[in-house]
């Protein structure tokens, strides 16, 4: 469904990712792992069209994403939940969710999708009229994921969903992501909590200095001595 082939990108003259090749199949959950600055977020931004490729290709369901403006990419069914949540603080929970259904196909089913989001995240239903900026970090993360779901995506890209969350909220967040995946949505997960990520995804790629240095199934990577030493503290 999603394929990056030999993708490279830069910020000005500074290379960010180099020759990155990854795939995500229909309904699959795939992880992007690595330390800070490894190129994980840039890879997601390249898929979303927020960073343009300097070489290589990125396709989704047969469409060449590199030829599309960023605002057209969500119409294909790709939702990007960025690092740091980035909710609209002066808008209510419901207004934030409504904004997520901005493409015509999603807008037509907005009420139905919102009820589904409220079923997955009951706390959002309880606080639908609350200003997003007054919510806790964990609640804002729920809202960010829920806003992504309002697009009715085929692929949900999550950038560091556990960042800054208390352990109990991290548990809840990963439980909800797993629930979303079981509903058939493909997941591309960027996450520094490697052990938690590997418990959720089927496969993962490890990035270092903008390059993919290894990939494999979750079990293979969890049992890999290099991964254990570098990321799992074993």
VMD Tcl script that draws the C-alpha trace (Angstrom):
set ca {
  {0.00 0.00 0.00}
  {2.69 2.51 1.07}
  {6.17 2.26 -0.39}
  {9.21 4.48 0.00}
  {12.01 3.47 -2.36}
  {15.48 4.99 -2.01}
  {13.97 8.12 -0.48}
  {16.30 10.98 0.44}
  {15.40 14.40 1.82}
  {17.16 17.40 3.36}
  {16.50 20.58 5.27}
  {18.29 23.12 3.12}
  {21.79 21.75 2.64}
  {21.58 19.41 5.64}
  {20.71 15.79 4.74}
  {17.93 14.32 6.89}
  {17.23 10.89 5.40}
  {19.23 8.99 2.79}
  {18.16 6.08 0.61}
  {15.31 5.04 2.93}
  {13.16 2.16 1.69}
  {10.16 1.00 3.72}
  {6.81 -0.64 3.03}
  {3.49 -0.78 4.86}
  {0.88 -3.27 3.69}
  {-2.89 -2.92 3.87}
  {-3.98 -3.17 7.50}
  {-0.42 -3.71 8.74}
  {1.25 -2.12 11.79}
  {4.86 -1.11 11.17}
  {7.31 0.71 13.44}
  {10.06 3.24 12.76}
  {12.60 3.04 15.56}
  {15.76 4.94 16.37}
  {17.34 7.60 18.53}
  {16.63 11.33 18.39}
  {17.72 12.75 15.05}
  {17.66 9.39 13.29}
  {15.25 10.66 10.62}
  {12.01 9.07 11.84}
  {9.90 12.23 11.88}
  {11.39 13.39 8.58}
  {10.30 10.11 7.01}
  {6.70 10.77 8.08}
  {6.93 14.35 6.87}
  {8.22 13.13 3.50}
  {5.19 10.86 3.17}
  {2.88 13.78 4.04}
  {4.57 16.04 1.51}
  {5.80 18.44 4.20}
  {9.39 17.66 3.21}
  {10.15 17.15 -0.46}
  {12.32 14.27 -1.63}
  {15.64 15.06 -3.24}
  {15.74 11.56 -4.73}
  {13.80 8.30 -4.63}
  {10.04 7.84 -4.62}
  {7.06 7.53 -2.30}
  {3.81 5.94 -3.48}
  {0.52 5.10 -1.80}
  {-2.03 2.77 -3.38}
  {-0.44 3.45 -6.76}
  {-0.38 7.25 -6.42}
  {2.93 9.12 -6.62}
  {2.84 11.28 -3.49}
  {5.85 13.33 -4.58}
  {3.75 14.83 -7.38}
  {0.95 15.95 -5.07}
  {0.68 19.10 -2.92}
  {0.50 18.28 0.80}
  {-3.21 19.17 1.11}
  {-4.11 16.52 -1.49}
  {-2.37 13.64 0.30}
  {-4.98 13.25 3.09}
  {-7.63 12.76 0.41}
  {-5.95 9.44 -0.42}
  {-6.51 8.23 3.15}
  {-3.30 9.16 4.98}
  {-3.64 10.80 8.41}
  {-0.54 12.20 10.14}
  {-0.67 12.72 13.92}
  {2.40 14.88 14.58}
  {4.77 14.86 17.52}
  {3.65 17.14 20.33}
  {-0.09 16.67 19.67}
  {-0.60 20.19 18.20}
  {-4.27 20.48 19.05}
  {-6.02 23.83 18.66}
  {-6.07 25.03 22.30}
  {-8.77 27.71 21.95}
  {-11.21 25.33 20.29}
  {-13.35 22.69 21.95}
  {-12.76 18.96 21.70}
  {-15.62 18.62 19.24}
  {-14.38 21.50 17.10}
  {-10.91 19.93 16.96}
  {-12.46 16.66 15.82}
  {-14.62 18.36 13.20}
  {-11.51 19.92 11.66}
  {-10.08 16.42 11.18}
  {-12.86 15.59 8.71}
  {-11.87 18.29 6.25}
  {-11.71 16.23 3.05}
  {-15.03 15.75 1.20}
  {-15.23 11.96 1.68}
  {-14.67 12.25 5.45}
  {-16.92 15.28 5.82}
  {-19.87 13.34 4.41}
  {-19.61 10.80 7.26}
  {-18.45 13.21 9.95}
  {-21.22 12.58 12.49}
  {-20.91 8.80 12.21}
  {-17.11 8.89 12.48}
  {-17.26 11.21 15.48}
  {-19.47 8.73 17.32}
  {-16.90 6.02 16.58}
  {-14.13 8.25 17.95}
  {-16.19 8.85 21.10}
  {-16.66 5.09 21.48}
  {-12.91 4.54 21.29}
  {-12.15 7.52 23.54}
  {-15.07 7.92 26.00}
  {-13.22 10.69 27.82}
  {-13.41 12.85 24.71}
  {-17.17 12.36 24.64}
  {-17.36 13.49 28.26}
  {-15.36 16.62 27.45}
  {-16.59 17.43 23.98}
  {-17.37 21.03 24.95}
  {-14.12 21.60 26.88}
  {-11.37 23.77 25.40}
  {-8.55 21.53 24.21}
  {-5.91 23.75 25.82}
  {-7.29 23.03 29.30}
  {-6.92 19.26 28.97}
  {-4.07 17.13 30.29}
  {-1.29 15.93 28.00}
  {-2.75 12.45 27.85}
  {-6.20 13.77 26.96}
  {-4.72 16.00 24.28}
  {-2.95 12.95 22.82}
  {-6.29 11.12 22.69}
  {-7.72 14.15 20.90}
  {-4.86 14.26 18.40}
  {-5.34 10.59 17.55}
  {-9.11 11.04 17.39}
  {-8.70 13.99 15.03}
  {-6.59 11.78 12.79}
  {-9.31 9.11 12.80}
  {-11.88 11.68 11.66}
  {-10.21 11.51 8.25}
  {-11.30 7.84 8.00}
  {-7.72 6.93 7.08}
  {-6.43 3.77 5.46}
  {-3.06 4.64 7.03}
  {-2.63 6.37 10.39}
  {0.88 7.75 10.99}
  {1.70 8.41 14.64}
  {4.77 10.41 15.66}
  {5.89 9.73 19.26}
  {2.41 9.24 20.75}
  {3.79 8.45 24.23}
  {6.10 11.48 24.40}
  {5.73 13.30 27.72}
  {2.97 11.03 29.03}
  {2.80 9.42 32.45}
  {3.18 5.62 32.40}
  {-0.53 5.03 33.01}
  {-1.45 7.28 30.06}
  {1.17 5.59 27.91}
  {-0.56 2.28 28.63}
  {-3.95 3.72 27.67}
  {-2.57 5.30 24.50}
  {-1.03 2.04 23.28}
  {-4.19 0.11 24.13}
  {-6.21 2.51 21.99}
  {-3.74 2.35 19.09}
  {-3.96 -1.45 19.20}
  {-7.76 -1.20 19.15}
  {-7.63 1.08 16.11}
  {-5.34 -1.37 14.35}
  {-7.67 -4.28 15.09}
  {-10.41 -2.31 13.32}
  {-8.38 -2.62 10.10}
  {-6.48 0.67 9.95}
  {-2.84 0.40 8.91}
  {-0.42 2.00 11.39}
  {3.01 3.55 10.84}
  {4.38 4.23 14.31}
  {7.36 6.39 15.25}
  {8.19 5.70 18.89}
  {11.23 5.91 21.16}
  {9.68 3.50 23.66}
  {11.01 0.58 21.63}
  {9.76 -2.26 23.80}
  {6.20 -0.88 23.71}
  {6.39 -0.26 19.98}
  {7.58 -3.80 19.28}
  {4.70 -5.17 21.34}
  {2.24 -3.44 19.01}
  {3.69 -3.66 15.47}
  {4.30 -6.71 13.31}
  {7.46 -5.38 11.67}
  {9.83 -2.48 12.24}
  {12.66 -0.57 10.64}
  {15.59 0.83 12.65}
  {16.97 4.18 11.48}
  {20.34 5.64 12.37}
  {21.73 8.92 10.96}
  {18.99 9.03 8.34}
  {19.50 5.49 7.05}
  {17.73 2.18 7.60}
  {20.32 -0.02 9.31}
  {18.10 -3.05 9.92}
  {14.54 -4.27 9.66}
  {12.60 -7.37 10.58}
  {9.69 -8.76 12.52}
  {9.06 -7.52 16.04}
  {10.29 -10.81 17.46}
  {13.48 -10.68 15.40}
  {14.29 -7.13 16.47}
  {13.39 -7.71 20.12}
  {15.83 -10.62 20.14}
  {18.57 -8.78 18.26}
  {21.58 -8.05 20.51}
  {22.31 -4.70 18.84}
  {18.74 -3.53 19.32}
  {18.71 -4.82 22.89}
  {21.91 -2.95 23.71}
  {21.09 0.29 21.93}
  {17.37 0.67 22.61}
  {16.14 -1.79 25.20}
  {18.88 -1.28 27.80}
  {19.69 -4.99 27.93}
}
mol new
graphics top color blue
foreach p $ca { graphics top sphere $p radius 0.5 }
foreach p [lrange $ca 0 end-1] q [lrange $ca 1 end] { graphics top cylinder $p $q radius 0.2 }
display resetview
